[in-house]
Structure formats: C-alpha cells, structure tokens
Amino acid sequence: MTMRRIAANVVLAPEGRTEQGVVTIENGVVSSIMPLKEELPMTEWYVGTIVVKPDSEGKRRAYMDGKIGRAHV
C-alpha cells in the first residue's frame, strides 16, 4: 500500500472547503481530508488548491492545477 499526505492552502471537496488542509491518499484514492493543525511527518507541501472529486468509478481523487497527474497525488 502506498500512502501520501499532501498539504495545501485550500482543499475543495464535495463536503466543503478546508483552509490549510491535508489530504491523505492511499493507493491513489483520497482516504481523508483534515485541517492542518500541526506539522505532520512525511507531508508534501503545495501552494494553491487541491480539488477532491469522484472519478468515473466514484473513487475520490485529488487534483491540482486541474491535472490529475500533479496532485493526483
């Protein structure tokens, strides 16, 4: 299993907007979104907005700059 934790200025998802948010991605699928309250180990940092939306199979994916490749993450 691969896991990435990515922080950005803003995370937009169907459930709402998170300022200074952290997205956890496991095997390419977003498993959690949470506000950044403290620095977390092994966190990648991006300036801008991560958009989380379901793909054609209903799996939540993360996008940055409109590209799945950059923050699909």
PyMOL CGO cylinders between C-alpha atoms (Angstrom):
from pymol import cmd
from pymol.cgo import CYLINDER

trace = [
    CYLINDER, 0.00, 0.00, 0.00, 1.31, 3.45, -0.90, 0.3, 1, 1, 1, 1, 1, 1,
    CYLINDER, 1.31, 3.45, -0.90, 0.34, 6.45, 1.19, 0.3, 1, 1, 1, 1, 1, 1,
    CYLINDER, 0.34, 6.45, 1.19, 0.91, 10.15, 0.59, 0.3, 1, 1, 1, 1, 1, 1,
    CYLINDER, 0.91, 10.15, 0.59, -0.03, 13.08, 2.79, 0.3, 1, 1, 1, 1, 1, 1,
    CYLINDER, -0.03, 13.08, 2.79, -0.30, 16.39, 0.96, 0.3, 1, 1, 1, 1, 1, 1,
    CYLINDER, -0.30, 16.39, 0.96, -0.95, 19.82, 2.47, 0.3, 1, 1, 1, 1, 1, 1,
    CYLINDER, -0.95, 19.82, 2.47, -2.17, 22.87, 0.53, 0.3, 1, 1, 1, 1, 1, 1,
    CYLINDER, -2.17, 22.87, 0.53, -3.52, 26.34, 1.18, 0.3, 1, 1, 1, 1, 1, 1,
    CYLINDER, -3.52, 26.34, 1.18, -7.04, 25.20, 0.30, 0.3, 1, 1, 1, 1, 1, 1,
    CYLINDER, -7.04, 25.20, 0.30, -8.73, 21.82, -0.19, 0.3, 1, 1, 1, 1, 1, 1,
    CYLINDER, -8.73, 21.82, -0.19, -12.06, 21.84, -2.05, 0.3, 1, 1, 1, 1, 1, 1,
    CYLINDER, -12.06, 21.84, -2.05, -14.23, 18.73, -1.80, 0.3, 1, 1, 1, 1, 1, 1,
    CYLINDER, -14.23, 18.73, -1.80, -17.92, 17.91, -2.19, 0.3, 1, 1, 1, 1, 1, 1,
    CYLINDER, -17.92, 17.91, -2.19, -18.26, 18.05, 1.61, 0.3, 1, 1, 1, 1, 1, 1,
    CYLINDER, -18.26, 18.05, 1.61, -16.79, 21.56, 1.81, 0.3, 1, 1, 1, 1, 1, 1,
    CYLINDER, -16.79, 21.56, 1.81, -13.76, 23.83, 1.81, 0.3, 1, 1, 1, 1, 1, 1,
    CYLINDER, -13.76, 23.83, 1.81, -10.81, 23.33, 4.16, 0.3, 1, 1, 1, 1, 1, 1,
    CYLINDER, -10.81, 23.33, 4.16, -8.32, 26.16, 4.62, 0.3, 1, 1, 1, 1, 1, 1,
    CYLINDER, -8.32, 26.16, 4.62, -4.79, 24.92, 5.27, 0.3, 1, 1, 1, 1, 1, 1,
    CYLINDER, -4.79, 24.92, 5.27, -5.87, 21.35, 4.61, 0.3, 1, 1, 1, 1, 1, 1,
    CYLINDER, -5.87, 21.35, 4.61, -4.19, 17.97, 4.46, 0.3, 1, 1, 1, 1, 1, 1,
    CYLINDER, -4.19, 17.97, 4.46, -5.27, 15.24, 2.07, 0.3, 1, 1, 1, 1, 1, 1,
    CYLINDER, -5.27, 15.24, 2.07, -4.25, 11.64, 2.75, 0.3, 1, 1, 1, 1, 1, 1,
    CYLINDER, -4.25, 11.64, 2.75, -4.11, 9.43, -0.33, 0.3, 1, 1, 1, 1, 1, 1,
    CYLINDER, -4.11, 9.43, -0.33, -3.82, 5.66, -0.17, 0.3, 1, 1, 1, 1, 1, 1,
    CYLINDER, -3.82, 5.66, -0.17, -3.27, 3.73, -3.40, 0.3, 1, 1, 1, 1, 1, 1,
    CYLINDER, -3.27, 3.73, -3.40, -4.31, 6.79, -5.40, 0.3, 1, 1, 1, 1, 1, 1,
    CYLINDER, -4.31, 6.79, -5.40, -7.62, 7.28, -3.56, 0.3, 1, 1, 1, 1, 1, 1,
    CYLINDER, -7.62, 7.28, -3.56, -8.31, 10.07, -1.07, 0.3, 1, 1, 1, 1, 1, 1,
    CYLINDER, -8.31, 10.07, -1.07, -8.88, 8.44, 2.31, 0.3, 1, 1, 1, 1, 1, 1,
    CYLINDER, -8.88, 8.44, 2.31, -9.15, 11.58, 4.45, 0.3, 1, 1, 1, 1, 1, 1,
    CYLINDER, -9.15, 11.58, 4.45, -9.22, 15.37, 4.46, 0.3, 1, 1, 1, 1, 1, 1,
    CYLINDER, -9.22, 15.37, 4.46, -8.47, 17.33, 7.61, 0.3, 1, 1, 1, 1, 1, 1,
    CYLINDER, -8.47, 17.33, 7.61, -7.41, 20.80, 8.70, 0.3, 1, 1, 1, 1, 1, 1,
    CYLINDER, -7.41, 20.80, 8.70, -3.69, 21.25, 9.26, 0.3, 1, 1, 1, 1, 1, 1,
    CYLINDER, -3.69, 21.25, 9.26, -3.32, 21.89, 12.99, 0.3, 1, 1, 1, 1, 1, 1,
    CYLINDER, -3.32, 21.89, 12.99, 0.32, 20.90, 13.39, 0.3, 1, 1, 1, 1, 1, 1,
    CYLINDER, 0.32, 20.90, 13.39, 3.14, 19.82, 11.13, 0.3, 1, 1, 1, 1, 1, 1,
    CYLINDER, 3.14, 19.82, 11.13, 2.79, 16.15, 10.30, 0.3, 1, 1, 1, 1, 1, 1,
    CYLINDER, 2.79, 16.15, 10.30, 5.74, 13.93, 9.37, 0.3, 1, 1, 1, 1, 1, 1,
    CYLINDER, 5.74, 13.93, 9.37, 6.12, 12.86, 5.74, 0.3, 1, 1, 1, 1, 1, 1,
    CYLINDER, 6.12, 12.86, 5.74, 3.83, 15.63, 4.45, 0.3, 1, 1, 1, 1, 1, 1,
    CYLINDER, 3.83, 15.63, 4.45, 4.35, 17.14, 1.00, 0.3, 1, 1, 1, 1, 1, 1,
    CYLINDER, 4.35, 17.14, 1.00, 3.54, 20.84, 0.73, 0.3, 1, 1, 1, 1, 1, 1,
    CYLINDER, 3.54, 20.84, 0.73, 1.92, 22.59, -2.24, 0.3, 1, 1, 1, 1, 1, 1,
    CYLINDER, 1.92, 22.59, -2.24, 0.99, 26.23, -2.74, 0.3, 1, 1, 1, 1, 1, 1,
    CYLINDER, 0.99, 26.23, -2.74, -2.52, 26.54, -4.11, 0.3, 1, 1, 1, 1, 1, 1,
    CYLINDER, -2.52, 26.54, -4.11, -5.69, 24.49, -4.12, 0.3, 1, 1, 1, 1, 1, 1,
    CYLINDER, -5.69, 24.49, -4.12, -6.29, 20.75, -4.18, 0.3, 1, 1, 1, 1, 1, 1,
    CYLINDER, -6.29, 20.75, -4.18, -9.66, 19.74, -5.60, 0.3, 1, 1, 1, 1, 1, 1,
    CYLINDER, -9.66, 19.74, -5.60, -11.06, 16.40, -4.47, 0.3, 1, 1, 1, 1, 1, 1,
    CYLINDER, -11.06, 16.40, -4.47, -13.76, 14.87, -6.66, 0.3, 1, 1, 1, 1, 1, 1,
    CYLINDER, -13.76, 14.87, -6.66, -15.02, 11.42, -7.56, 0.3, 1, 1, 1, 1, 1, 1,
    CYLINDER, -15.02, 11.42, -7.56, -13.76, 9.69, -10.68, 0.3, 1, 1, 1, 1, 1, 1,
    CYLINDER, -13.76, 9.69, -10.68, -15.95, 7.66, -13.06, 0.3, 1, 1, 1, 1, 1, 1,
    CYLINDER, -15.95, 7.66, -13.06, -15.97, 4.78, -10.54, 0.3, 1, 1, 1, 1, 1, 1,
    CYLINDER, -15.97, 4.78, -10.54, -16.93, 7.02, -7.61, 0.3, 1, 1, 1, 1, 1, 1,
    CYLINDER, -16.93, 7.02, -7.61, -13.44, 6.91, -6.02, 0.3, 1, 1, 1, 1, 1, 1,
    CYLINDER, -13.44, 6.91, -6.02, -12.29, 10.23, -4.55, 0.3, 1, 1, 1, 1, 1, 1,
    CYLINDER, -12.29, 10.23, -4.55, -9.26, 11.58, -6.41, 0.3, 1, 1, 1, 1, 1, 1,
    CYLINDER, -9.26, 11.58, -6.41, -7.16, 14.70, -5.75, 0.3, 1, 1, 1, 1, 1, 1,
    CYLINDER, -7.16, 14.70, -5.75, -6.30, 17.20, -8.47, 0.3, 1, 1, 1, 1, 1, 1,
    CYLINDER, -6.30, 17.20, -8.47, -4.07, 20.26, -8.50, 0.3, 1, 1, 1, 1, 1, 1,
    CYLINDER, -4.07, 20.26, -8.50, -3.94, 22.85, -11.26, 0.3, 1, 1, 1, 1, 1, 1,
    CYLINDER, -3.94, 22.85, -11.26, -6.72, 20.90, -12.98, 0.3, 1, 1, 1, 1, 1, 1,
    CYLINDER, -6.72, 20.90, -12.98, -4.44, 17.92, -13.58, 0.3, 1, 1, 1, 1, 1, 1,
    CYLINDER, -4.44, 17.92, -13.58, -4.77, 14.51, -12.05, 0.3, 1, 1, 1, 1, 1, 1,
    CYLINDER, -4.77, 14.51, -12.05, -1.09, 13.90, -12.72, 0.3, 1, 1, 1, 1, 1, 1,
    CYLINDER, -1.09, 13.90, -12.72, 0.24, 16.65, -10.46, 0.3, 1, 1, 1, 1, 1, 1,
    CYLINDER, 0.24, 16.65, -10.46, -1.79, 16.24, -7.35, 0.3, 1, 1, 1, 1, 1, 1,
    CYLINDER, -1.79, 16.24, -7.35, -3.36, 13.00, -8.15, 0.3, 1, 1, 1, 1, 1, 1,
    CYLINDER, -3.36, 13.00, -8.15, -1.42, 13.00, -5.87, 0.3, 1, 1, 1, 1, 1, 1,
]
cmd.load_cgo(trace, "trace")
